[in-house]
Amino acid sequence: MATAEANRIRVDVSTNYVEDQSNPGEGRFVFAYDHDPQRRDVGRPAS
C-alpha cells in the first residue's frame, strides 16, 4: 500500500489581477489563476 507521503502532490498557483475586466468602483475584482499540478514534493512527475 502506498503511503500518503508518496502520493502527495504540490500545486503551484500564480494569481493575476485582470484590470480590464475589473471595476473596483462597483466592487468587481477579476482574477485569473494559473497552476501546475504535475509536480510532486519528492521531485517526480505525478502520473
Residue, then its C-alpha position, 0 to 999 in steps of 0.5 A: m500500500a502506498t503511503a500518503e507521503a508518496n502520493r502527495i502532490r504540490v500545486d503551484v498557483s500564480t494569481n493575476y489581477v485582470e484590470d480590464q475586466s475589473n471595476p473596483g468602483e462597483g466592487r468587481f475584482v477579476f482574477a485569473y489563476d494559473h497552476d501546475p499540478q504535475r509536480r510532486d514534493v519528492g521531485r517526480p512527475a505525478s502520473 
